[in-house]
Amino acid sequence: MPLLSRSRVTLTLTLLILLSVGAALLSLHPGTPRAASASSTPAAWPQVSGNAQHTCVNPAEHCLGPATVARLRLAWSSTTDSEVNSGAVLANGHVYFTTLAGTLDAMDARTGALTWSSLPHDGEFFGSPAVANGVTYVGASAAIIALDNRTGKRLWSYLTGG
């Protein structure tokens, strides 16, 4: 499969899951199965696996199951400039992920529009980002970098030594 197709498939599948689960959580009441819609506000999934314990479980989720999952629909898809090489996280109405081009990208969770793309000053971003308190944290070559969620501007970096 060509690189661009793989990146689109990876991002599409990740976003379908994130948006569907997030929209379902906020728009459904237990016992009222409906398909998630793009107009719903996505729930937060601020780091890969959902939380610091990496449980991959949302204890508030009671709406998705065998009877409702078949009705989930793709809210949007987007083609990236490079293959996505991290898990995507959802927070503050945005989806954050790193690419093989070394960028950290933020997309609007409702529309899929690119909000910002950031490159570290030296090296490249790698690994999955984590989001908390208006800041996106991500690893880079020999550093940990913190960026403003709204703009993608670097707030600070910490050199790890490799």
N, C-alpha and C positions, 0 to 999 in steps of 0.2 A: 504494500500500500504506500503511495507517495507520502512524503513527510507532511505536506500541507493537509492532505486528507486525514492523516492520523491525528494531527493537532486539532482539526475541526471536530472529528469524532470524539476525541478525548474531552475537549472542552464542552461539546454539546451534551455528552452523557453526564458529565459532572454537573453542568448547570441544570439539566433536566431534573436530576435527583435533588440538588439543592433547592431549586425554585419550587419544585413540586411539594417537597416536604415542608419547606418554609411557608408556602402559601396555604397548604392544607392545615398546618398548625394554627394559623391565624384566622382562617376563614371558615373552618368547620367546627361544629360543636359535636362532642361525642354522640354517636347514634344518628347523626345526620350526614350520611355519606354523599359528597358531591365532588366533582372533579375540581382540582385547584385551578385558579385562573391567574393570568398575568397581572390583573389589577390588584391582587392581594399583596400585602406587604410581606416580604420574605422574613422568616425568623432568622435569628443569628446562629451561625455555626462558625465561631471566630477562629478556630484552628482546626487543623486536620484531625479527624477522629472526634471532633466535637468539643473536647475539653482536655484539661491537663492530664487526666488519667487515661486518655485515649480509649474510652469505653465504646465509642461508636454507637452510643445509645442516647436517645432523647427521652427521658422519663415522662415528659409532658405529651408525648406522641401517643394518641389513642385513636386517631382517625384513619390511618392507613392500614390496610390489611388485604387479604385475598379478595374481598368483595369490592374494594375501592381502587386498588392499584391499577386495574385495567382501564380505568377512566382518566388516568393522568394524561395530560397532553403537553407537548413541547410548547413552552412559552416563547422562546426565541433561540436562535443559534448565531454564532459569530465565528468568522475565520480569523485566526491570529496570524501574525507575520512569521511566527516560528512555532515549533512544536512546544506544547505545554509540558513542563518537566516537573511540576509539583502538584500536590493536591490543592484544589481551590478551596478558599474559605469565604464565608458569607457573613458580612457584618456592616452595619451602618448603611444598608441599602446598596452595597457594592460587593462584587466578587473579586477577590485578589488572588493572583497566581504568578509564578515565575515561568520564564520561557527559556528554551535553549539558546536564544539570542542574548541571554543574560539580563533581560529586563524583568522588572516587577510591574505588572499591569493591574489596573483597577477598571472594572466595567460596571456600568449601571445595572443593578440586578433586575430591574423591571424591563429595560429595553435592550440590553446587550451592547449599548454604545460605549466605546472606550472613553473613560473619564480622564485617565492619565497613564503614562508609561514612564518609568524611571530607570536609568542606568546608574550603577555605582560609579564613582570617580575612577576606580581602577579595579580590574577584574570583572566579575559578573555575579549577579544574584543567583543563589541556588537554594534548594530546599523549599519547604512550604512556609508561607508567611503565617504569622499569628497577629491578631488584632485585639487591642484593648485600649480603652480610654482615649480614643481618637488618634491612636498611633498604630502603624503597621510595622512590625518587627520582622526582619528577614536576615538570613545569613548571606554573606558575600565572601569573596576570596579573602581569607584571613581577617574577617571583621563581622561584627553584628551591627546592623544599621537600623535606625528608627526613622520612619518617614511620617509626615503629616497625612492623615487619611484623606483629607479634602483635596490636597494639591499634589501630593507625591514628593514634596520638597523634603530634603534631608533635615532632620532635627538634630541628630547626633550619630556618632559611630564609635564603636569600641574595637580596637585592634586586638585580635585574639592570639596573634603570633603564629597562625597557621592552622 
